[in-house]
Amino acid sequence: MSEDNTKELTIDVKELSLEKEQYIEDLLRFLEEQLPQIEISRSGNSIELIVPSKMSKRVIKLRIKKFLYRKNLTEKYRPISYNTSDIEGYRIKEKRSLELTYY
């Protein structure tokens, strides 16, 4: 892919790797199968994706959510967009849970 019509996205999988390292390898394989037009590389706890500039970030988010559903991790994890302007991509965070106790 040429540089002018691509963009780089980052997926932070630090919290998911604390659960099980195999989930990261499965996510890489899943993204390669679902989206063959992207280039994937992993460095530590982050996954770098080089995608066509016309591809929406929403497509990546939906594939991450689909992966979490297939691994029965939707109750524990969710993809959240980065808030910073210098990094584009998602962070897989553990869901906050509120436990109510009754007397």
Helices and strands as residue ranges (DSSP letters): G 3-5, E 6-12, H 14-19, H 22-34, E 39-43, E 46-52, H 57-70, E 77-81, E 89-94
